[in-house]
């Protein structure tokens, strides 16, 4: 059965590659996924460009595992030498936009869901969600349908990790900061220079060490990435704006960290969003132990995914290599998909 599922997965991935699915424009790939599942006799649900399904013998008394990956892609960059929308199999590699991020993960999770779909003796329910807008952290992707999925116990989020176990992921906050001063003539002792006030806060962002540190990631990382002030050379600026990129670890919530920052700087601080939360799963969780039993290693992922939208334990795991994501002539080894399907199934068999 796994051999059949592997062949179907490669065929499905080829169809997805051949169909442009930029974020917010994923309707055609949603159609393809929906049709693929329905042709296998699986009842599907859809909202906008999100497709989800539950195992055939769903039992409300059992906990539910979410299997999630996305079908949107970034736009191809100018360095492509191959047609990004022509799936090409060469030397064991399947080329095409979205093949690695995250098409290989998605079709592998779909195959895994199909493997378990009709089984009657599962200890858990399975919910498959093929979602949109991951690449832009959009609100009409996984976040939109989460209330429709019911109570979830934990999640496997399909992203290219070389099938190693990403047991934690940094969250992200972007802060727009404004230091206030008073304008004056630069030639006289007038005004209160907002740049100097901003410099004091910028020094704090650069050097401050929070009390709690992550065993996986270490310290919170805060980086001032943009700054703007002044109107002309002889006017003391009354305002200095700067932007801070904050990579949050699992030891703080975004809300806790924002409160600490606001208490520590004199600048006005506005957060663009606190939606992208840090994520983690207990290293002793059965799904993690099942992966370790297969010889897999655990690590913390520096990149952000739809994990950030989940309030449940989640494991990022999938075939492919994150280093290939968003690169020209993107590809995935078909052997990675074959092994990914087998490993997903073996791990879930330990707990379902």
Secondary structure, DSSP 8 states (H G I E B T S, - for coil): -HHHHHHHHHHHHHHHHTS--BTT--HHHHHHHHHHHHHTT---EEETTEEEEE-TT--TTS-EEEEEEE--B----TT--S-TTS-EEETTEEESTTIIIIIHHHHHHHHHHHHHTT-S--SSEEEEEEES-GGGT-TTSHHHHGGGS---SEEEE---BTT-EEEEE-EEEEEEEEEE-B-EETTTT-SB-HHHHHHHHHHHHHH---S--BTTTBS-EEEEEEEEE-SSTTEE-SEEEEEEEEEE-TTS-HHHHHHHHHHH-SSEEEES-S-S--EE--TTSHHHHHHHHTT--EEEE-S--GGGG-SSEEEE--SSBGGGTT-TT-EEEHHHHHHHHHHHHHHHHTT-
